[in-house]
């Protein structure tokens, strides 16, 4: 009898659908409750998906959603027809 109860509980966990969470406040702390969930963090014009694992617990959501575009510098090629003395 006890074995059937444990099997039923393990099957219930697999049937439960995980909710989608949308985070607007990036100063909130990631809790253990969200382990294994994929969370959408609002960046101002779009959402960034973040999969929560045990290493992210305790950090704030803002650490993982960068809002600024990274700077890229393009090096100019040196001309081969330079004047030599």
N, C-alpha and C positions, 0 to 999 in steps of 0.2 A: 504494500500500500504506500509506504513512504517513497519508494522508488518512483512510482507513477506521479506523485506530487512534485518531486524534483524535476522530472522530465517535463511536466506541464509548465512549470515556471521557466525553464530554459527555453521552451518553445515560444512562450509569450514574449520574451525579450526579442526574439528574432522577428516576430510579427509586428512589433511596434514600429511605426514609421517615425523617423526623426524629423523634427520640425526645422524649418529654415529660420535662422535668426538674422536679423538685420540690425547692425549696430550703428548708431549715429553719433554717440558720444565716445570719442576716442580716449577719454581720460578714465574710463572704467577699467577695473582690474579683471583679468581672466581668471575664472574660478574653476575648481575641479569638476564642477557639474558639467562643463562644456567639453570634457575630454572625448575625442572621437567625432565631434561635430564639425561641420563646415559652416563657418560664419561669414556673412557678407558685411564688410566694413565700408561705410560711405566715405568717399574721398572728396566730395564736393560736386562732382559731375557724374561719377560712376561708382560702382561697387567693386571691391577687391575681395576675392575669396581667400579664406584663411582656414586651413585644417588645424585644429587644436590638438596638440600632443602634450605629453607630460612636461616637456621642457619649456613650454610657453606659459604654464600656470604661474601666476604671480606677477607677470608683466602686464603692461597696459596695452590696449588695442592700438593706440597711436604709434607704438614702436614698430608696427608691422605694416602700416599703411602710409607710405610716403606720398606726399601731395605735390612735391616740386619735381619738375622735369630735370633729369640729370644733365649737366653740362658736358658737351663733347667738343673737343678741340681738334681741328683737322690741320695736320702739318702740311705746309706748302712744300712742293718739290723745288729743289735748287735747280736753277737753269744750267744746262751744260754748256751754253754758249757765253760763259762769262769771260770778260776781258782779262788776259794774262799779260804780265810784264816780264 
